[in-house]
Amino acid sequence: MEPVTAEQVLGEDGAFQEGWQGLAFAEDDPLRTDPTVAATKDVRSMAKRIVDSQKQIGQLTGGRDFAILPKENSDPAIYDAEVKAVNTKTGCPEESAGYKLNEMQLPEGLPKDEKLAEHMAGVLHKAGASSAIAAAVHNGYAEFIKTTMDEAANQEKIDDEQASVNLRKALGAAYDSKMASAISAINAFGNKIDPAEAAAMVKELPFNLFGTQFLAAVGEAIAETPLGQKPADTTGVMTPAETMTEINKIMTDPYYLTATPKDKQRNQAYHDELVQKVNTLFQLRAGKKEKVE
C-alpha cells in the first residue's frame, strides 16, 4: 500500500474526504470498516475521541498505572514480553531469587530446610506472585508449621503428664522404690548402653508401666546379687559369663526395646516370661538355682 498524504485524506476545511478509510487503510485492515473510524468525520472529532478515551481510562484506573493482561494464544515473544511487563508492574521479581523472604522461625529442634524455601519461591514466581504476596504466603506457611508443632508438643506434654499420673496410681506406694530399682538396673548395665540412650530410657520410665516393672525386677535382683560377685555355688549348668550373656540378650530383646505399652498389654504373657527368666538367671548366678526353668 502506497503512502497517503494529508491532502488526499483531508479537505480544505479539515474534514475527511468521502471514503478516506479506503485510502488510509489496507483492504484487510479491520480499521477500514470499524464503526468508530467510519463515524470520525474530521480531525477535531478524531482528537476529541482520543482525549475522551484517555479520560475514561483515567477514571477506570483512578489515575494509577496499569498493564495489559497477556493472551496465552498470542505470539510467544509478545506473550513473554507482556507477562514481564505485568510482573514488573505488580512487583514480581525477574527471578525467584529476587524475593526478599524472611527466614522461617521454626520450632526449636526442627532443622532449617533450604530446599523447601527455594521450592516455595520457585512456585510463587511461576505463579507471578508479587513480592508482597510471596512474603505473605511464606510467612503464613511458617506460622502454620510453628503453630502445628507447638500444639503437637503441648499435646505430647499433656499425654506424658497423664501417663505419669496413671503409673503412680498403678504402682501406688511402691512407685519410688520401683523407680529407684529400675534406674539402678540401667546404671548397672551402663557400660553396655550409650550414655545418651541410657538418659533417654530413664526419661521414658515414668510413662512405661511394663518397662518400669521389668527393669525394677532386674534392679532388685542385682541388689540381691551384685554384678561381678562370684556365685556361692555354681552347678556347671551355666557359667557366670553365660548367665550374663543370656541376661544381656533379654535386655536387648527387640520386643522389649521397641514395643509400645499397648503392645506389651497385648503380650502380657511374654512380658511376664521375660521378667521371670531374668529373675531366674540372677538367682542362678547367686547359686540359688541349679538350672534355668
C-alpha positions in Angstrom: 0.0 0.0 0.0 1.4 3.4 -1.1 1.9 6.2 1.5 -1.1 8.5 1.8 -0.7 12.3 2.1 -2.8 14.6 4.2 -4.1 16.4 1.1 -5.6 13.1 -0.2 -7.5 12.5 3.1 -8.4 16.0 4.3 -10.4 18.7 2.6 -9.7 22.4 2.9 -12.0 22.7 5.9 -10.2 19.9 7.8 -13.0 17.4 7.1 -12.1 13.9 5.9 -12.7 13.2 2.2 -15.5 10.8 1.4 -14.2 7.3 1.6 -11.0 8.3 3.2 -10.7 5.0 5.0 -10.0 3.2 1.7 -7.0 5.5 1.3 -5.7 5.3 4.8 -6.1 1.6 5.5 -5.4 -1.6 3.5 -8.3 -3.8 2.5 -7.6 -6.4 5.1 -7.1 -3.9 7.9 -10.1 -4.1 10.4 -9.9 -0.4 10.9 -11.1 0.2 7.4 -14.6 -0.9 8.3 -14.6 -0.1 12.0 -17.8 1.8 13.0 -15.8 4.2 15.2 -13.5 5.1 12.4 -16.4 5.5 10.0 -18.1 7.9 12.4 -15.0 10.1 12.5 -15.6 12.9 10.0 -12.8 15.4 10.7 -9.6 16.0 12.6 -11.3 17.7 15.5 -13.6 14.7 16.1 -10.7 12.3 16.0 -8.8 14.4 18.5 -11.9 14.6 20.8 -12.2 10.8 20.7 -8.6 10.4 21.7 -9.0 12.8 24.6 -12.2 11.2 25.7 -10.7 7.7 25.6 -7.8 8.8 27.8 -10.2 10.4 30.3 -12.2 7.2 30.5 -9.0 5.2 31.1 -8.0 7.6 33.8 -11.4 7.3 35.5 -11.3 3.5 35.4 -7.8 3.3 36.8 -8.1 6.2 39.2 -5.1 7.7 37.7 -3.0 4.7 38.7 -0.6 2.8 36.4 -1.9 -0.3 34.7 -0.7 -3.1 32.4 -2.3 -5.1 29.6 -3.1 -8.7 30.6 -1.3 -11.1 28.2 -3.2 -13.5 26.0 -1.9 -17.1 26.1 -2.7 -17.7 22.4 -0.7 -14.7 21.3 2.8 -14.8 19.7 5.2 -16.4 22.3 7.6 -13.4 22.1 4.8 -11.0 22.6 3.2 -13.1 25.4 6.5 -13.3 27.3 7.0 -9.5 26.9 3.5 -8.8 28.2 4.0 -11.2 31.2 7.2 -9.5 32.0 5.5 -6.1 31.8 2.7 -7.3 34.1 5.2 -8.8 36.6 7.2 -5.5 36.6 4.0 -3.5 37.3 2.8 -5.8 40.1 6.2 -6.2 41.8 7.1 -9.7 40.8 11.0 -10.0 40.5 12.6 -11.3 37.3 13.9 -14.4 39.2 12.7 -16.3 42.2 15.9 -15.4 44.0 14.7 -11.8 43.9 12.2 -12.4 46.6 13.2 -10.9 50.0 11.7 -13.6 52.2 12.3 -13.7 56.0 13.9 -16.8 57.5 11.3 -19.2 58.8 11.1 -19.1 62.6 10.6 -22.8 63.1 10.2 -24.5 66.5 13.4 -25.4 68.4 14.9 -28.7 67.1 13.3 -28.5 63.7 16.1 -28.1 61.1 16.0 -25.3 58.5 15.0 -26.7 55.1 16.8 -24.6 52.4 15.3 -26.7 49.6 11.8 -26.1 50.9 12.3 -22.3 50.8 13.8 -22.4 47.3 11.0 -24.6 46.1 8.3 -22.3 47.5 10.0 -19.2 46.0 10.1 -21.0 42.6 6.4 -21.9 42.8 5.4 -18.4 43.8 7.5 -16.9 41.0 6.0 -19.2 38.4 2.5 -18.0 39.6 3.6 -14.4 39.1 3.2 -13.5 42.8 4.4 -10.1 43.8 7.0 -9.7 46.5 4.3 -8.7 49.0 2.1 -11.7 48.1 5.1 -14.0 48.2 6.1 -12.7 51.7 2.5 -13.1 53.0 2.3 -16.8 51.7 5.8 -17.6 53.0 5.1 -16.1 56.5 1.7 -17.7 56.7 3.1 -21.1 55.9 5.9 -20.7 58.5 3.3 -19.6 61.1 1.2 -22.7 60.3 4.1 -25.0 60.7 5.2 -23.4 64.0 1.6 -23.5 65.4 1.1 -27.1 64.4 4.4 -28.2 66.0 3.7 -26.2 69.2 0.3 -27.8 69.5 1.7 -31.3 69.0 4.4 -30.6 71.6 1.8 -29.3 74.1 -0.4 -32.4 73.5 2.6 -34.7 74.0 3.3 -33.0 77.3 -0.3 -33.4 78.4 -0.2 -37.1 77.4 3.1 -37.6 79.3 1.8 -36.0 82.4 -1.3 -38.1 82.3 0.7 -41.3 81.7 2.9 -40.4 84.7 -0.2 -40.0 86.9 -1.5 -43.3 85.7 1.8 -45.0 86.5 1.9 -43.6 90.0 -1.7 -44.9 90.6 -0.7 -48.3 89.2 2.4 -48.7 91.4 1.0 -46.9 94.5 3.3 -46.7 97.5 5.9 -48.8 95.7 6.4 -46.1 93.0 9.6 -44.5 94.4 11.2 -47.9 95.2 10.3 -49.4 91.8 11.7 -46.4 90.0 14.9 -46.5 92.1 15.4 -50.2 91.3 14.7 -49.6 87.6 17.2 -46.8 87.3 19.8 -48.9 89.2 19.3 -51.6 86.6 20.1 -49.1 83.8 23.1 -47.8 85.7 24.4 -51.4 86.3 24.4 -52.0 82.5 25.7 -48.5 81.7 28.8 -49.9 80.1 26.7 -51.7 77.6 24.4 -48.8 76.8 25.3 -45.5 75.2 25.1 -42.7 77.8 22.6 -40.7 75.7 20.5 -43.8 75.2 20.5 -44.5 78.9 19.4 -41.0 79.7 16.6 -41.3 77.3 15.5 -44.6 78.8 15.4 -43.0 82.3 13.4 -40.2 81.0 10.8 -42.5 79.5 10.5 -44.8 82.6 7.7 -42.8 84.3 5.5 -43.3 81.3 6.0 -47.0 80.7 4.4 -49.3 83.3 5.7 -52.6 81.9 9.2 -51.3 81.2 9.4 -49.9 84.7 8.2 -53.2 86.3 10.7 -55.2 84.2 13.7 -53.0 85.0 12.7 -52.8 88.6 12.7 -56.6 88.8 16.2 -56.6 87.3 17.4 -53.9 89.7 16.0 -55.8 92.7 17.8 -59.0 91.5 21.0 -57.0 91.1 20.7 -55.6 94.6 20.5 -59.2 96.0 23.5 -60.4 93.9 25.7 -57.5 92.7 27.2 -57.9 89.2 30.7 -59.3 89.3 30.2 -61.1 92.6 31.2 -64.8 92.4 28.2 -67.1 93.0 28.2 -69.0 96.2 27.7 -72.3 94.4 27.8 -73.0 90.7 26.3 -76.2 89.3 28.1 -76.2 86.0 24.8 -75.9 84.1 25.7 -72.3 83.2 28.8 -70.2 84.0 28.5 -66.7 85.3 29.6 -65.4 81.9 26.8 -67.5 80.2 24.2 -66.2 82.6 25.2 -62.6 81.9 25.1 -63.3 78.1 21.5 -64.5 78.5 20.6 -61.5 80.6 22.1 -59.1 78.0 20.1 -60.9 75.3 16.9 -60.3 77.1 17.8 -56.7 78.0 18.3 -56.0 74.2 15.4 -58.1 73.0 13.8 -56.1 70.1 10.4 -56.7 71.5 11.3 -55.1 74.8 13.2 -52.2 73.2 10.7 -51.3 70.5 7.3 -52.5 71.8 4.8 -49.8 72.8 2.9 -50.1 76.1 -0.2 -51.3 74.2 1.9 -54.0 72.5 3.0 -55.1 75.9 -0.5 -55.2 77.3 -1.5 -57.5 74.4 1.5 -59.7 75.1 1.4 -59.8 78.9 2.4 -63.4 79.0 5.6 -62.8 77.0 6.4 -59.8 79.2 6.0 -61.9 82.4 8.1 -64.6 80.8 11.0 -62.2 80.3 10.8 -60.9 83.8 10.7 -64.4 85.3 13.6 -65.5 83.1 15.8 -62.6 84.2 15.0 -63.3 87.9 15.9 -67.0 87.4 19.2 -66.1 85.7 20.2 -63.8 88.5 19.2 -66.5 91.1 21.4 -68.9 89.1 24.3 -66.6 89.3 23.8 -66.4 93.1 23.7 -70.2 93.3 20.0 -70.2 94.4 19.0 -72.3 91.4 20.7 -75.2 89.6 19.2 -74.6 86.2 17.1 -72.2 84.2 13.4 -73.3 84.4 
